[in-house]
């Protein structure tokens, strides 16, 4: 099953679901930036950009991913200097990297650019103690993700 | 003799009047039922329609497989969605249209905040894609708390003969029941029966069967390279 929206294509592994939309643009006439969510649990229609409304329901094996695009003009900033989708290592995850600290959960955040498009990737794992398996599951999704340049 | 003939003629006349009255009342009943929207709007379906309204059909799909991984399409807000049917949660897919008279009862039933879905399944409304449906009409009918996916391809994938139509998928993507009826309580009863029948069958599964179900829940199907 594929999800294809605004130049980002996900070939979703079994058990994953995803939703993607364009955020309202600050500049009239300009394309809005992409906000993509994927998770191994059902995604509710109402949810925060970084997963509020979803991460509370993650089980120990579950993973939530948010891909948040920034304005193309930001691609030149040092924050987005890393090129290409990140490689997620279990050691990158921490219980302190969450928007709101939740018992047992673990999070990680990466800033990078692909095809001249700057992104923030935010990943929440259902269990910090099982972060090796969770990181592998999130990586499996990223390996099936492609980003194209947009005008 | 003349009196007998006259009596028979009167009797025949009375019977003719009685039959005519019965036919007329029958026609009035049919007309009233039609105005109330009873009956399924399956007349638009292409080819033969194999739907029962007094029981749950044997699961069937257009493809040879009787499993489904996902439903992908678009929401009314323009969001691209790919809803998984293999997250471990049962899903009831409700294939509805904005213009179908019978569907009106379902749109109203789903507007209730607490829709009781058999097996605590997630209810997902699936309409045709927005180039084949009226987005404004759907926006008026569709409740915000029920996920809606506009996807003509899902209608094709599930071999939906017309609307309304319902498909119950368990958390591993296996279709355990499908069919239609004119009211939500009737559909809930039919799908509840399908869910209960499936649970009953699974309760008698051998250890091997339970292992297969657990592997399917993990996304590992027969023939998987990891086996």
Interface residues (C-beta under 8 A of the other chain):
Chain A: X1 X2 X3 X4 X5 X10 X12 X13 X14 X15 X16 X17 X18 X19 X20 X21 X22 X40 X41 X42 X43 X45
Chain B: X69 X70 X72 X75 X77 X78 X79 X80 X81 X82 X83 X84 X86 X87 X88 X89 X122 X144 X145 X147 X218 X219
